[in-house]
Amino acid sequence: MADKRATIQEMTDGAAAQEKRDRKNWVAFVESDAVNFLTLNDIEKMTLDDGEGNKAKLTRRKDGSVYVECTSANIL
């Protein structure tokens, strides 16, 4: 008995149903969880990309502060 494979339509239906993250949620994640991870693990530089056009670069400065640069792609 052969396994039933999903059709392309079945595979893409789940992707369309996924909730899109908005820019506010991305920035909140970067400025909280990502900064905390960078700080707690003594990382100097970190680049994040969510695969949906949102990107962030985090850099630790000499005074211990963290410089955050966020960019995003928006479809209107």
N, C-alpha and C positions, 0 to 999 in steps of 0.2 A: 504494500500500500504506500503510495507516494505521498510526501508531505505537500500540503496545499501552499503554494507561494502567493504572497500578496500581490495584487495588481499595482501598477504605477499610481492609479487613482487612490487606492487604499493607503498607499505609503505617503502620498502627498496630502491627503485629507487631514492627518494628524498635525502636519506642519502648519497648515492654514489655521488650525484651531488653537495653536499656541498663542498665548498672550504676548504681545510685543511690549518690551520694556520701554518706557519713555525716558527722555533725557534727564528728568529730575531724579528718577530712580537710579540711573547710571552714575550721575554725579554724587548722589548720596552714598552709593556703594563705594565709589572711589575714595571719597573724602572721609569715610569712616572705616570700613572693613579693610580696604586695601592699604590705607595709611597705617592702621594699627598693625597689619601683617608686616609691612616694611619696617616699622619701628621695633616691633618685638623680636624680629629676626636679624637685626643689624644689617639690613640690605641697603646698599648705597643708591642703586638705580633699579627701576622696575618699569616695564612697559606692559600695558594691558590692552587686549583687543577682544571684543565680544563677538566678532564675526558678523555684526549687523551694522557696521559703520561707526560704532562708538569706540574711541580709543583714548587712552590716558597714559601720560608719562609722569612718573614720580621720581624725584631726585632729592636726596638728603643734602642739605647745605652744611657748611662748616660750623655754623652756630647751632646745629641740631634740628632746625626747622625742616619741614618737608615742602618742596616746591611741587605743585600739581598743575599739570596742563591737560585739559580735557578737550577733545574734539568730537564732533558727531556728524553723521550724514542723515539728513531728513528728507523724506519723500513727501511732497505736498500734493 
